[in-house]
Structures are given as C-alpha cells and as structure tokens.
Amino acid sequence: MGVPLLPTISTSFIVISAVLVAIGWGLIFKRKIDAHKKVMIAAGVSALIFFIIYVSRTVFIGNTAFGGPDEVKGYYTFFLIFHIILATVGAVFGLVSIITGLKTKLSIHRKIGPITSIIWFFVAITGVAVYLLLYVIYKGGETTSVIKAILGF
C-alpha cells in the first residue's frame, strides 16, 4: 500500500510554504517589496491550508500512531513533541509577522520576520521528517485520538 493521500497533501503544503518563505526572503533582499508581500501571504495561505487539512483529518478521522519499532518510539515521540511546539511557535510568529508587515509596523516586522522564517524552515524540515517516519520509513500505526497517537496512551 502507498502513502496516505491527506497527510501527503498536507505535508506538501508545509513544504510549499517554506519554499515561498525562501523566495520571499530573496525578494525582500532585492527590495521588491510588493512581490515579497504577495509571496509571503501565499506562504501563509499554504500553511493555513496545511492546518485546515490537518485539523479536519484529526477531527473526522483521527491521528495515526507511530507504527515503527518500540526502540525508536521514544525518540519519535520526543521529536514529534518538539515539532508540535516549534510549529505552534512558528504559527504565532508567522501571524504576527504577516500582521505587522501588512500594517506597516516595519520596525517590529524587520526584527521578527527573519526569526519567523528560520523557525518556519525548521518546522518544514521536522514536519517532513515526521511524515517520513510515520508513513514512509515505517508503516503507520492505528488511527486513534490525538493524545493516544502522540503519547501512546
């Protein structure tokens, strides 16, 4: 059996958002402010699409528990929790970065924008790693509640 459709699509949107953030960085260094703004909004929309797919899948289907070997499960769980915390922080920073950019509060935007971007690159990388560990390297476990899928109880 191949990889599941919804997690593959949602993970793709995180990768797309990170690529768009990288493009946005390049644009702002070239002082192409309008293009930067459009690309960064598209990055935010891509991240939002991920979140909508993830939450919908969680609510209506459940989460997939780790199906790999027990000796790897502890490391996977630690890594997953790190990813979730990083993603939450990145999402909050992302919202603040977009809002301050759109409201032209540039002193704040210029300070947190680069930090936000770096956090988001790590979110994308760890998100892809979680996806690979959960669906590609190992076969996904049972579909269950969020708490049970993350912590195993």
VENQUI-V22850 format. One record per pair of residues at least 24 apart in sequence whose C-alpha atoms are under 6 Angstrom apart, sorted by the first residue. I is the first residue (numbers start at 1). J is the second residue. Records with the same first field share a line. If there is no record, write none. Layout:
I = J ; J
This chain:
10 = 50
13 = 46 ; 50
14 = 47 ; 124
15 = 124
17 = 43 ; 46 ; 47
18 = 121
62 = 143 ; 144 ; 145
63 = 143 ; 144 ; 145 ; 146 ; 149
64 = 141 ; 142 ; 143 ; 149
65 = 141 ; 142 ; 149
66 = 134 ; 140 ; 141
67 = 139 ; 140 ; 141
68 = 138
83 = 126
87 = 123
90 = 119 ; 120
